[in-house]
Amino acid sequence: MRKLYAITICVALLAASHLQAQCTVNISASTNDTVCAGAPTTLTANAVGPGTSLSSTFAGGNNHRGNMFDIAATNTVMITSFDAHPMSNTTIEIYYRTTPYAGFETSAAGWTLIGSAAVIAQPFGSPTAVPVSVNVTIPAGQTYSFYVTSTNTTVSLNYTDGSVEGTTYASDANITFLQGVGMEYPFSNGGGVFRPRVWNGVIHYTTPGSPTYAWSTLAVTPSIVENVAASTVYTVQVNMPGCPSLLNDTLSITVSTPTANAGNDFAICAGDSATLTGAGTGNGFMQYLWDQAVTDGVPFYPFMTQDYILTVMDGYGCTKTDTVNIVYNALPTVSAGNDTVICEGSMHTLNGTGAATYAWDNGITDGVPFTVNATMTYAVIGTDNNGCVDADTITLIMNTVNVAVMVVNETISALDSAATYQWIDCNTMQAIPGETNQSFTATVNGSYAVIVNNGICSDTSACEIILSTGIEANHVQNISVYPNPTNGVFVLTTDALAKTVTVTNVAGQIVFAFAPQQLNESMSLENEAAGVYFVQVTSQDDVVTTMKVVKH
């Protein structure tokens, strides 16, 4: 008695161990276990309870494409799968109907295809699992029929000749397997129906209960949908009928939350390029994507003020956005003014317009007068309050008045014949009334000059001293200097040999003096400052003629 008791305990322990091995649960997620913040994911508790099976036979002895047979349920069961007995590798289809098969052997009407799968035939006498999830529930007291067949008309399933069609061949406490018939494919296909025949195989089934679920979210359904905002560990507890204890599982869902930084807003000037470079953090391979057809890190040329949106995507496809604004500033319209004619040696002021600050070339300061001694073009760069720049130029055209004179006896003549004239008395610097001709003849000894106006500018000649009124004398005539203005070197030409030549500056200081040895004398002011100089030519009878020379 004690020995039997020990055996009973051992069998019970083995049975409990077997049930424990069959009772499992695991949580699966519809997405990866790393998701984007706020993204929905479905969590499913996949619970497996105790199952069992009923074998018919693997004796073989006969074969054809497949079999139809009935299964009667004593208790409610779920048929989960079948093992078959194929003669070779093939594909197997499984059908069922909710009544016995009688009368439907040759007709597909009322049959439901559960599925099909390719199988690799095991050695004769061994079951070949058919990987088709049947999952058909037969209520207690009901009889369902099944059709298991090879789809390959050259490969048969092994079956065994029966005794009485529709009678019990094998049974347990839950189901009864009845003898059936052999078939062609599909549904006899015009061939015969062979009866009675015993299907060779294994029927796998479970006795369904009503499992209960308890999630850490307080949900009680097999599946839950979560919008995961932060990394969370989910737990489920399942009470599965027939299992010796509660089933538990946990799943950690990690939330990926990338960051995005498009940079600070900034401004550009028209025609300038801009480069946008995104930054951010995240998991895995990072991508920085811009709208407006902008490529990260590649210069482009904006044409208007606009927002640019950066999307940072991490290796899980999670995204975060940020925005940067680029202000587009038009260039100022800078003007240096119109080209202007300026009298030689006069003061002029350049003023730029259209910007905030101005920078001139040639040492000019905006708004500060300077002396114009030559025709020249001046450039200005204007910068507005946005730091944008534009440029313009102006040409100051220097107008030179020819104030050279020629003295012949008591007559002084201006050499510029296309001008207006006013002769003055150098002693009083007053205009001599009525003396507005090109030539002036002194009636008394004195110092005289002429104001020459060429229609644009006026200038005054050097004073000429007349000491010979009433005296017949031989003067130096036809005096000229060239080039005038000069860069330094010029030539004095006379028609008679002069006694002396004296060059003075505007302050009356003698630069140099000499007694000429020829009618054409070359002289140099290269070492002197730019400005106005006077060349005084004294004839052999001491008559002085003065010429003005301008050095650039």
GIVENFEN-V109844 format. One record per backbone hydrogen bond with DSSP energy under -0.5 kcal/mol. NH is the residue of the N-H (numbers start at 0). CO is the residue of the C=O. If there is no record, write none. Layout:
nh & co
NH & CO
NH & CO
This chain:
nh & co
4 & 0
5 & 1
6 & 2
7 & 3
8 & 4
9 & 5
10 & 6
11 & 7
12 & 8
13 & 9
14 & 10
15 & 11
16 & 12
17 & 13
18 & 14
19 & 15
20 & 16
21 & 17
22 & 18
23 & 21
23 & 47
25 & 45
27 & 43
29 & 41
34 & 253
36 & 255
37 & 227
38 & 35
38 & 227
40 & 225
42 & 40
42 & 223
43 & 27
44 & 221
45 & 25
45 & 43
46 & 44
47 & 23
51 & 204
53 & 202
55 & 200
61 & 158
63 & 156
64 & 182
65 & 182
66 & 147
67 & 180
68 & 145
70 & 143
71 & 175
72 & 141
73 & 71
73 & 173
74 & 173
76 & 137
77 & 205
78 & 76
78 & 135
79 & 77
79 & 203
80 & 203
81 & 129
82 & 201
83 & 127
86 & 155
89 & 118
91 & 116
92 & 148
93 & 114
94 & 146
95 & 111
96 & 144
103 & 100
106 & 103
110 & 107
111 & 95
113 & 93
113 & 111
114 & 93
116 & 91
118 & 89
120 & 118
125 & 122
127 & 83
128 & 126
129 & 81
130 & 128
131 & 129
133 & 79
133 & 131
134 & 78
135 & 78
136 & 134
137 & 76
138 & 136
140 & 72
141 & 138
143 & 70
144 & 96
144 & 98
145 & 68
146 & 94
147 & 66
148 & 92
148 & 146
149 & 64
150 & 90
152 & 150
154 & 151
156 & 63
157 & 84
158 & 61
159 & 197
161 & 195
165 & 178
166 & 163
168 & 176
169 & 176
171 & 174
175 & 71
176 & 169
177 & 69
177 & 175
178 & 166
179 & 196
180 & 67
181 & 193
182 & 65
187 & 183
188 & 185
188 & 186
190 & 187
193 & 181
193 & 191
194 & 192
195 & 179
196 & 179
197 & 159
198 & 196
199 & 157
200 & 56
200 & 198
201 & 82
202 & 53
203 & 80
203 & 201
204 & 51
205 & 77
206 & 49
207 & 205
211 & 238
212 & 219
213 & 236
214 & 218
215 & 234
217 & 214
223 & 42
225 & 40
225 & 223
227 & 38
227 & 225
228 & 226
231 & 252
233 & 231
233 & 250
235 & 248
236 & 213
237 & 246
238 & 211
239 & 237
240 & 238
242 & 239
246 & 237
248 & 235
250 & 233
252 & 231
252 & 250
253 & 32
253 & 251
255 & 34
255 & 253
256 & 254
258 & 280
260 & 278
265 & 324
267 & 326
269 & 328
271 & 268
273 & 299
276 & 274
278 & 260
286 & 312
288 & 286
288 & 310
289 & 293
290 & 308
293 & 290
296 & 275
297 & 294
299 & 273
301 & 299
305 & 325
307 & 323
309 & 307
309 & 321
310 & 288
311 & 309
311 & 319
312 & 286
312 & 310
313 & 317
314 & 282
316 & 313
319 & 311
321 & 309
323 & 307
325 & 305
326 & 265
326 & 324
327 & 325
328 & 267
328 & 326
333 & 331
334 & 352
339 & 394
341 & 396
343 & 398
344 & 371
345 & 342
347 & 369
352 & 334
355 & 382
356 & 382
358 & 380
359 & 363
360 & 378
363 & 360
366 & 349
367 & 364
369 & 347
371 & 345
372 & 370
375 & 395
377 & 393
379 & 391
380 & 358
381 & 379
381 & 389
382 & 356
383 & 387
386 & 383
389 & 381
391 & 379
393 & 377
395 & 375
395 & 393
396 & 339
396 & 394
397 & 395
398 & 341
399 & 397
401 & 399
402 & 400
405 & 412
407 & 405
407 & 410
410 & 407
411 & 409
411 & 439
412 & 405
413 & 437
414 & 403
416 & 414
419 & 452
420 & 435
421 & 450
422 & 434
423 & 448
424 & 429
425 & 423
425 & 446
426 & 446
427 & 424
428 & 424
429 & 424
431 & 422
432 & 430
434 & 431
435 & 433
439 & 411
441 & 409
441 & 439
445 & 465
447 & 463
448 & 423
450 & 421
451 & 449
451 & 458
452 & 419
453 & 451
453 & 456
458 & 451
460 & 449
463 & 447
465 & 445
465 & 463
466 & 464
470 & 467
472 & 470
474 & 472
476 & 474
479 & 492
481 & 490
484 & 549
485 & 549
489 & 522
490 & 481
491 & 520
492 & 479
493 & 518
494 & 476
498 & 537
499 & 537
500 & 513
501 & 535
502 & 511
503 & 501
503 & 533
504 & 508
505 & 531
507 & 504
510 & 502
511 & 502
513 & 500
515 & 513
520 & 491
520 & 518
522 & 489
524 & 487
527 & 524
530 & 550
532 & 548
533 & 503
534 & 546
535 & 501
535 & 533
536 & 534
536 & 544
537 & 499
537 & 535
538 & 536
538 & 542
541 & 538
543 & 464
544 & 536
546 & 534
548 & 532
550 & 530
550 & 548
551 & 485
551 & 549
